[in-house]
Amino acid sequence: MPGLKTIVINILRRLDHFIDDLRFALVKVSGIGQNLPIKIATYRGFGRRDFLFLQGRVLVKKRLRNSPMNTVLQNLLNSYSRFESDEIPNAVLRVDVENHQFEIITDREGYFTLSTPLYPPLVLTSDEPWQKVNITLLKTPWTEELEIETSTTVMFPPEESRIGIISDLDDTIIETGVASLFKWRAFYNTLFKSIHRRKIFDEVPAFFRALRRGNDDQGFLPLFYLSNSPRNIYDMVTGYLKLHSMPKAPILLRDIGFPYKIHSRKDQGHKTESIIRILNMYPEKRFILIGDNAEKDPYIYHEIDQNYPGRIAAIFIRDVQKSRPLRRLEKFVAQEAIHKIQMFTSYRQLAKMCAEEHFLDWDYFQELCQSQHKWKLSLPVFPK
């Protein structure tokens, strides 16, 4: 017999679907859909010469005012617009990558996913790991002929690189406050703060730029940003990372909203599924996993290491310096006799640890730190 939580979620999901169906029917009957401004929200993809993974969403376009001088109210209104999204289901799109062409349809939440082999394989003549992919919206349930075009980029890392990097974002790179009571600080930072007022930890850009170059200038190591934050704030995350000169990489956020099915405890979470997808995409590479102990990163990473022996090169966990998470993790490490998990409190300390394991060049990291310091001094100071 289903529990109370299952019953409530099923009722809410059906109600959500009913409201969506009613809204779409009204839009179609009234003819409003013919004039709706439509946006194709694209997310950076990744793949190999013979495989492509790409996601995105089709939405009614809303205007956001992103300014360093935004007030708290303006930031809150932006957040409302992001989360109160008007998605477009059953929209038909065409994806063009080199000589390949695919047609895909959005789901109830307006999302599309293209996970497909590429045959014949792509001919990547350039050393540039990022390739342009064109996306065209062909029709929606209320418009038969459209030609709305956009593009995104897909990462095809060099086959000769043997190491990759997967890093958490919240409280690992971006100060979020996930470990605060009832996560109130995380909600405040997300809803009320603009990207210009969010804090980045010291020497983070220098560290990741040095790590992606590898030791002895290996060129390009594939990097992935991973977070349980919702896709609704994808534009905020990309803007924030760009503002702080972080290396360009796919950003894997999760879908929120009412689920289509009730997940059992055996089902894998977003982070686990994303890491497994990356490991399967690049079977010849070993990966460095970076996270924090505010929530479940150490336990997820350890389970991945156990289930995929030989694939995880190192696990580095930032100590958020909260006593309960630290004591819980120390007890777990001691009980499981785990040696691969290494703790750090600053990115200078982490850079030194990575240099000792020949993952990055220490001198290059130092040069980047000096450049980053000069850059930060030149930035305007915004009121808090």
Backbone torsions as a table, in degrees:
resi	resn	phi	psi	omega
1	MET	NA	131.2	-177.3
2	PRO	-66.4	146.6	179.4
3	GLY	-77.9	174.6	-178.4
4	LEU	-61.6	-41.1	-179.2
5	LYS	-61.0	-43.9	179.8
6	THR	-62.3	-43.5	-179.4
7	ILE	-63.0	-45.8	-178.6
8	VAL	-63.1	-44.7	-179.2
9	ILE	-63.5	-40.4	178.8
10	ASN	-63.0	-41.6	179.2
11	ILE	-64.5	-46.4	-179.2
12	LEU	-64.7	-38.2	179.6
13	ARG	-64.9	-44.0	179.1
14	ARG	-64.6	-39.0	177.6
15	LEU	-64.0	-43.2	178.6
16	ASP	-61.3	-44.0	179.1
17	HIS	-65.9	-38.7	179.6
18	PHE	-63.4	-44.7	179.7
19	ILE	-63.5	-42.6	178.5
20	ASP	-62.0	-45.8	-179.3
21	ASP	-62.1	-40.4	178.8
22	LEU	-64.4	-43.7	179.9
23	ARG	-63.1	-44.1	-179.6
24	PHE	-64.6	-38.1	179.0
25	ALA	-64.7	-42.2	178.8
26	LEU	-64.2	-40.9	178.7
27	VAL	-62.4	-41.5	-177.8
28	LYS	-69.9	-44.1	-177.5
29	VAL	-68.6	-39.9	-176.3
30	SER	-75.9	-19.1	-177.7
31	GLY	83.3	3.2	179.7
32	ILE	-60.9	-33.4	-176.1
33	GLY	-58.3	-24.5	-179.0
34	GLN	-64.2	-26.5	-173.7
35	ASN	-112.4	6.0	-178.8
36	LEU	-70.0	133.9	173.1
37	PRO	-73.6	126.0	-173.4
38	ILE	-113.1	141.9	-179.6
39	LYS	-125.4	134.1	170.3
40	ILE	-97.9	106.0	177.9
41	ALA	-82.4	117.4	-176.5
42	THR	-107.2	144.9	175.3
43	TYR	-117.4	144.1	179.3
44	ARG	-61.6	136.1	179.6
45	GLY	-102.1	-177.5	176.0
46	PHE	-154.1	161.9	-178.9
47	GLY	179.0	-166.3	174.5
48	ARG	-123.9	177.8	177.5
49	ARG	-59.0	-27.3	-175.5
50	ASP	-113.7	13.3	179.9
51	PHE	-156.5	145.6	-177.7
52	LEU	-133.9	135.7	172.7
53	PHE	-126.8	121.8	-174.8
54	LEU	-147.2	137.7	178.3
55	GLN	-132.4	160.2	177.3
56	GLY	-172.1	-172.0	-177.0
57	ARG	-152.2	146.3	176.7
58	VAL	-110.1	124.7	-173.3
59	LEU	-136.6	161.9	165.8
60	VAL	-73.9	128.1	-174.6
61	LYS	-71.0	132.1	176.6
62	LYS	-122.7	148.0	-177.6
63	ARG	-87.5	128.7	176.2
64	LEU	-115.6	139.2	177.7
65	ARG	-104.0	97.2	-179.9
66	ASN	-99.9	105.9	-177.6
67	SER	-141.9	143.9	175.8
68	PRO	-59.2	-23.3	-176.6
69	MET	-98.2	13.3	177.3
70	ASN	-56.8	140.5	173.4
71	THR	-81.6	171.0	177.0
72	VAL	-59.4	-39.8	179.6
73	LEU	-64.6	-42.1	179.2
74	GLN	-64.1	-40.1	176.8
75	ASN	-63.9	-38.7	178.8
76	LEU	-65.8	-40.6	178.0
77	LEU	-64.6	-39.5	175.2
78	ASN	-60.2	-44.0	-179.6
79	SER	-62.7	-40.7	178.0
80	TYR	-61.1	-43.4	179.8
81	SER	-63.5	-35.3	-179.7
82	ARG	-69.0	-42.4	-173.7
83	PHE	-87.2	-27.0	177.1
84	GLU	-92.6	65.2	-174.5
85	SER	-85.1	146.0	175.4
86	ASP	-106.4	92.7	-176.8
87	GLU	-80.3	158.6	-179.6
88	ILE	-118.8	107.3	179.8
89	PRO	-82.0	162.1	174.2
90	ASN	56.8	27.6	173.1
91	ALA	-82.6	143.8	-177.7
92	VAL	-105.1	128.6	-179.6
93	LEU	-127.5	155.9	174.0
94	ARG	-117.7	134.2	178.6
95	VAL	-115.0	125.7	179.5
96	ASP	-115.6	121.0	174.6
97	VAL	-133.3	115.6	-173.5
98	GLU	51.3	-120.9	-179.2
99	ASN	-95.7	9.3	-179.2
100	HIS	-99.3	144.9	179.5
101	GLN	-137.8	131.9	-178.0
102	PHE	-131.9	147.6	175.5
103	GLU	-116.1	131.0	-176.2
104	ILE	-135.0	160.1	-177.8
105	ILE	-126.0	139.0	180.0
106	THR	-75.8	153.5	178.9
107	ASP	-88.8	-168.8	-176.8
108	ARG	-58.9	-32.0	-178.4
109	GLU	-92.1	8.0	177.9
110	GLY	84.6	2.7	-177.7
111	TYR	-84.4	149.9	169.4
112	PHE	-130.7	145.4	178.5
113	THR	-132.4	128.9	175.5
114	LEU	-118.5	107.8	178.4
115	SER	-126.9	99.5	-166.8
116	THR	-147.4	146.4	171.0
117	PRO	-66.8	154.2	175.7
118	LEU	-117.1	110.6	179.0
119	TYR	-135.9	124.6	-0.9
120	PRO	-68.3	158.1	-179.4
121	PRO	-60.9	155.3	178.4
122	LEU	-63.6	148.0	173.6
123	VAL	-102.1	98.0	-176.8
124	LEU	-92.0	93.3	-175.1
125	THR	-81.5	-18.0	-176.5
126	SER	-100.2	154.9	174.4
127	ASP	-77.9	-9.3	179.4
128	GLU	-66.7	120.0	-176.6
129	PRO	-75.4	-13.5	-178.6
130	TRP	-101.6	126.5	-180.0
131	GLN	-118.8	141.5	-179.1
132	LYS	-78.3	138.5	176.1
133	VAL	-125.9	129.1	-179.9
134	ASN	-96.0	137.5	-179.9
135	ILE	-127.0	130.4	-178.2
136	THR	-124.9	127.7	174.0
137	LEU	-84.6	119.3	-174.4
138	LEU	-93.1	-40.4	178.6
139	LYS	-164.6	160.2	175.1
140	THR	-123.1	175.2	179.6
141	PRO	-59.7	-19.9	-177.4
142	TRP	-120.1	3.6	174.3
143	THR	-135.2	120.3	-173.7
144	GLU	-80.5	-35.3	-175.7
145	GLU	-126.3	116.5	179.1
146	LEU	-137.0	157.9	173.8
147	GLU	-143.9	56.5	178.0
148	ILE	-87.5	119.6	-173.0
149	GLU	-115.2	146.0	171.6
150	THR	-151.7	-178.0	178.6
151	SER	-149.1	161.1	173.3
152	THR	-143.4	-178.2	178.9
153	THR	-120.6	148.3	179.6
154	VAL	-123.0	134.7	-179.1
155	MET	-88.0	121.5	172.2
156	PHE	-117.8	88.6	-174.6
157	PRO	-66.5	153.4	178.5
158	PRO	-58.6	138.8	-179.0
159	GLU	-66.9	-24.8	-177.3
160	GLU	-76.8	-16.5	178.1
161	SER	-71.8	129.3	-174.2
162	ARG	-104.4	-5.3	-179.2
163	ILE	-125.2	141.4	173.0
164	GLY	-128.5	169.0	-175.9
165	ILE	-131.0	131.5	173.4
166	ILE	-125.0	121.1	-176.9
167	SER	-127.1	137.0	169.5
168	ASP	-67.8	159.9	178.4
169	LEU	-105.1	-56.2	-171.7
170	ASP	-67.6	119.6	-179.3
171	ASP	64.9	7.6	170.1
172	THR	-106.3	-47.4	177.2
173	ILE	-111.2	-46.7	-178.6
174	ILE	-103.5	129.9	175.5
175	GLU	-70.5	110.9	-173.3
176	THR	-111.8	-41.6	-178.8
177	GLY	91.8	30.8	-180.0
178	VAL	-62.6	-30.1	-176.6
179	ALA	-82.5	-1.6	179.6
180	SER	-70.8	161.8	-177.4
181	LEU	-59.9	125.0	-177.5
182	PHE	55.5	19.9	179.0
183	LYS	58.0	28.9	-175.2
184	TRP	-62.9	-36.5	-179.1
185	ARG	-67.7	-34.9	178.1
186	ALA	-65.4	-42.5	178.1
187	PHE	-64.5	-42.4	-179.4
188	TYR	-62.8	-47.0	-178.7
189	ASN	-62.7	-37.3	-177.6
190	THR	-75.0	-42.7	-171.9
191	LEU	-87.6	-32.1	-169.0
192	PHE	-112.0	-10.9	-177.1
193	LYS	-110.0	140.9	173.6
194	SER	-84.4	169.3	-178.9
195	ILE	-63.9	-24.3	-177.6
196	HIS	-75.9	-15.6	-178.6
197	ARG	-110.0	3.2	177.7
198	ARG	-86.8	140.8	-175.4
199	LYS	-89.8	140.3	171.2
200	ILE	-112.0	143.4	-177.8
201	PHE	-69.4	150.8	-176.3
202	ASP	-58.0	136.2	172.5
203	GLU	64.4	16.5	177.7
204	VAL	-65.2	-50.1	-179.8
205	PRO	-59.2	-42.3	179.8
206	ALA	-61.6	-42.0	-178.8
207	PHE	-62.9	-50.2	-175.0
208	PHE	-70.6	-31.7	176.5
209	ARG	-68.5	-39.2	177.8
210	ALA	-69.0	-39.9	-178.2
211	LEU	-68.1	-39.0	-179.7
212	ARG	-68.5	-29.1	176.2
213	ARG	-73.1	-25.4	178.7
214	GLY	81.5	-176.1	178.6
215	ASN	-85.8	142.5	179.7
216	ASP	57.8	36.5	176.5
217	ASP	51.0	61.6	-179.1
218	GLN	-70.7	-9.7	175.1
219	GLY	107.6	-88.7	-174.1
220	PHE	-143.9	112.0	172.8
221	LEU	-100.6	129.5	-177.7
222	PRO	-63.2	134.8	-178.2
223	LEU	-123.3	140.2	178.3
224	PHE	-131.7	133.5	172.4
225	TYR	-98.3	134.4	-173.1
226	LEU	-130.9	135.5	-178.7
227	SER	-156.7	151.8	172.3
228	ASN	-87.6	4.4	175.0
229	SER	-65.5	153.7	-176.8
230	PRO	-75.5	152.8	177.7
231	ARG	-63.6	-18.8	179.7
232	ASN	-58.2	-25.1	-178.5
233	ILE	-105.0	23.0	-178.7
234	TYR	-56.8	-41.4	-179.2
235	ASP	-64.5	-35.8	177.4
236	MET	-64.8	-44.6	-177.4
237	VAL	-64.6	-46.4	-179.9
238	THR	-64.0	-40.6	178.7
239	GLY	-64.1	-40.3	179.4
240	TYR	-64.7	-47.0	-178.8
241	LEU	-65.3	-37.9	177.7
242	LYS	-67.1	-41.2	179.8
243	LEU	-57.7	-36.0	-176.9
244	HIS	-99.0	16.7	174.9
245	SER	57.7	36.5	175.1
246	MET	-76.4	149.5	179.5
247	PRO	-59.9	142.7	177.8
248	LYS	-68.4	136.4	-178.7
249	ALA	-163.0	159.2	170.9
250	PRO	-60.2	141.7	-180.0
251	ILE	-117.8	114.7	-174.0
252	LEU	-104.1	96.3	175.6
253	LEU	-101.1	172.5	-175.0
254	ARG	-111.6	160.1	175.4
255	ASP	-82.5	139.9	172.9
256	ILE	-117.3	179.3	-176.9
257	GLY	110.3	-179.0	-177.1
258	PHE	-73.2	129.9	-178.5
259	PRO	-73.1	154.9	177.2
260	TYR	-77.0	-20.9	177.5
261	LYS	-144.6	158.2	177.4
262	ILE	-82.6	122.9	-177.5
263	HIS	-83.4	135.9	175.6
264	SER	-81.2	169.1	-179.7
265	ARG	-66.1	-19.9	-180.0
266	LYS	-78.9	-17.3	-179.4
267	ASP	-67.2	144.5	-179.1
268	GLN	-82.9	146.5	178.2
269	GLY	-80.4	176.7	-176.6
270	HIS	-58.1	-45.9	-177.1
271	LYS	-64.9	-45.2	-179.6
272	THR	-62.1	-46.1	179.8
273	GLU	-61.5	-40.3	-178.6
274	SER	-66.8	-43.0	-179.8
275	ILE	-64.7	-42.8	179.1
276	ILE	-62.4	-40.3	178.4
277	ARG	-61.0	-41.6	179.7
278	ILE	-67.1	-43.6	179.1
279	LEU	-60.9	-41.5	179.6
280	ASN	-70.2	-30.9	179.5
281	MET	-68.3	-34.5	-175.5
282	TYR	-126.9	72.5	-174.2
283	PRO	-65.8	-17.3	-178.4
284	GLU	-87.6	-5.2	-175.1
285	LYS	-106.5	148.7	169.2
286	ARG	-103.6	152.2	-172.2
287	PHE	-124.5	142.4	170.9
288	ILE	-92.8	127.4	179.5
289	LEU	-108.0	128.3	-178.2
290	ILE	-124.8	131.4	-179.8
291	GLY	-156.4	-157.1	179.5
292	ASP	-142.7	170.6	-176.9
293	ASN	-102.5	20.2	177.3
294	ALA	-68.4	-33.6	179.2
295	GLU	-132.9	-113.7	-167.4
296	LYS	-112.4	8.3	-176.2
297	ASP	-52.2	-49.4	-177.5
298	PRO	-58.7	-38.5	-176.7
299	TYR	-74.3	-39.1	175.9
300	ILE	-63.9	-46.6	-178.3
301	TYR	-64.3	-40.4	179.0
302	HIS	-63.8	-41.8	179.2
303	GLU	-63.6	-41.2	176.8
304	ILE	-60.5	-44.3	-179.5
305	ASP	-61.8	-37.9	179.1
306	GLN	-69.9	-38.1	-176.2
307	ASN	-83.0	-19.2	-179.4
308	TYR	-128.0	70.2	-175.8
309	PRO	-59.9	136.5	177.7
310	GLY	85.4	-6.4	-175.8
311	ARG	-94.4	-18.4	-177.3
312	ILE	-104.1	115.4	-177.2
313	ALA	-76.7	-35.5	-178.6
314	ALA	-166.4	154.7	175.1
315	ILE	-126.5	120.2	179.5
316	PHE	-118.8	126.9	-176.0
317	ILE	-120.6	122.4	176.4
318	ARG	-77.3	130.0	177.6
319	ASP	-82.6	114.9	179.8
320	VAL	-75.6	-1.0	175.5
321	GLN	61.6	39.7	169.0
322	LYS	-109.8	131.7	-169.1
323	SER	-63.6	-42.1	-175.6
324	ARG	-66.9	-49.5	177.5
325	PRO	-59.3	-37.1	-178.5
326	LEU	-68.2	-45.6	-180.0
327	ARG	-63.5	-40.2	179.5
328	ARG	-63.3	-42.4	-179.7
329	LEU	-68.9	-43.1	179.4
330	GLU	-59.9	-39.8	178.0
331	LYS	-65.3	-42.1	179.3
332	PHE	-63.3	-45.9	-179.5
333	VAL	-62.1	-41.5	-179.4
334	ALA	-67.0	-42.6	-178.5
335	GLN	-66.2	-40.1	-176.6
336	GLU	-89.0	-3.4	-177.7
337	ALA	53.2	50.4	-177.0
338	ILE	-88.1	127.3	180.0
339	HIS	-110.0	-16.3	-174.2
340	LYS	-78.8	-28.0	-179.4
341	ILE	-74.1	123.3	178.6
342	GLN	-121.3	133.2	-176.9
343	MET	-95.6	149.0	173.7
344	PHE	-145.2	156.3	178.5
345	THR	-115.7	-21.5	177.7
346	SER	-135.3	157.9	-178.8
347	TYR	-77.5	-20.2	171.7
348	ARG	-67.2	-42.0	176.6
349	GLN	-62.8	-43.2	179.6
350	LEU	-64.9	-39.5	178.3
351	ALA	-61.4	-39.9	178.8
352	LYS	-65.1	-40.3	178.1
353	MET	-63.7	-41.7	-179.9
354	CYS	-69.5	-36.1	177.9
355	ALA	-64.2	-38.8	178.5
356	GLU	-64.5	-28.8	178.3
357	GLU	-96.0	9.9	175.9
358	HIS	63.4	33.2	175.3
359	PHE	-89.2	-25.2	179.1
360	LEU	-146.9	167.5	179.3
361	ASP	-95.8	116.4	-175.8
362	TRP	-61.9	-41.9	-178.9
363	ASP	-63.8	-39.5	178.8
364	TYR	-66.1	-39.5	176.1
365	PHE	-59.6	-43.3	179.2
366	GLN	-61.8	-42.3	178.2
367	GLU	-61.1	-43.5	-180.0
368	LEU	-65.7	-36.0	178.3
369	CYS	-62.5	-42.6	178.7
370	GLN	-64.3	-42.7	178.0
371	SER	-64.5	-40.2	179.9
372	GLN	-64.7	-38.3	-179.9
373	HIS	-63.7	-43.9	178.5
374	LYS	-64.0	-38.5	-179.8
375	TRP	-65.3	-41.6	-178.7
376	LYS	-65.8	-34.6	179.0
377	LEU	-66.1	-25.5	-178.2
378	SER	-85.8	-9.5	-177.0
379	LEU	-75.9	145.1	173.8
380	PRO	-69.7	152.0	178.8
381	VAL	-97.9	122.9	-178.5
382	PHE	-99.0	144.0	178.6
383	PRO	-64.8	144.7	-179.9
384	LYS	-85.1	NA	NA
